[in-house]
Amino acid sequence: MTSPLTSVVLFHLGPVPITEAVVATWVIMAALVAGSILITRSLSLVPSATQAALELVVDTVDGQIRDTMRVEPAPYRAFIGTLFAFIFVANWSTLIPSVEPPTAHLETDAALALLVFVAVIWFGIRAVGVRGYLATFASPNPIMIPLNFIESVTRTFSLLVRLFGNVMSGVFVIGIVLSLAGLLVPIPLMALDLLTGAVQAYIFAILAMVFIAGAVSTEQPTPDTSSQRTPT
Amino acid sequence: MNWLALVSIVSAAVAVSFGAIGPALAEGRAVAAAMDAIARQPESANTISRTLFVGLAMIETMAIYCLVIALLLLFANPLLK
């Protein structure tokens, strides 16, 4: 049985080895970009079926950002939506035979978690300035400064290990079951894997939102947001 | 097979098995509490289930950490190289 921590090198581009995960990542990225361009090329007020489907997705992302971060979704829609779409498609790319989801490799997840780590700093500085962002580390009490610094690193690490562990364990378990029993036995596990993949994409996006909201919305204390919120 | 490999395999099994106990109990409690809350206030089921999903993923991460530790012990053990 091959280790889930190693990755298969397909070919070399000069001195750089190109692994399966990188190829899968670029194919997914190309598919997402091409699909978005194709659908948004001819937008109309009376939407076609595909445009309506895309609008539904964008509207859902907007609603989630509004619910979770309590801010206008426009500045965050691109980042959060792309994160969700990429991880979702990557997790479900296991549906295609002989494709291993790129998120089942540590490197892809590390890149995604690093993106969130940088995005928290970027959005935080853009919203409240460098001083304001640094002040969030002393937010309840200056005693908490070292703990807050450690937390901002460890939560990135846990984001990485969470996504990697969930997706990789799904692939790994299916591999084990497939080597033990034959044709149809792993199918329920694959269905469970699809559910886990969707939930993990959602969780990743939600946690990115929560982290960014923590850096963005420190200036205005929000004690009365619950009363402003319309009951659903 | 030397002693280090044997100990690594046993501790990987121990890590997974004991690491699954705590998250299993915690997830059971969390789901039970969410069911209770939804039964009392069905109109806030959306918010509750969203929070529940995030919380469950958080709890599940603990078990996943143990799995990662076990896989590190089995496949990337620095002591066996």
Chai-1 contact restraints between the chains, C-beta under 6 A:
chainA,res_idxA,chainB,res_idxB,connection_type,confidence,min_distance_angstrom,max_distance_angstrom,comment,restraint_id
A,S3,B,F75,contact,1.0,0.0,6.0,A-B,restraint_1
A,L5,B,F75,contact,1.0,0.0,6.0,A-B,restraint_2
A,L5,B,A76,contact,1.0,0.0,6.0,A-B,restraint_3
A,V161,B,V68,contact,1.0,0.0,6.0,A-B,restraint_4
A,R162,B,T61,contact,1.0,0.0,6.0,A-B,restraint_5
A,G165,B,I64,contact,1.0,0.0,6.0,A-B,restraint_6
A,G165,B,L67,contact,1.0,0.0,6.0,A-B,restraint_7
A,G165,B,V68,contact,1.0,0.0,6.0,A-B,restraint_8
A,S169,B,L67,contact,1.0,0.0,6.0,A-B,restraint_9
A,I203,B,A57,contact,1.0,0.0,6.0,A-B,restraint_10
A,I206,B,V54,contact,1.0,0.0,6.0,A-B,restraint_11
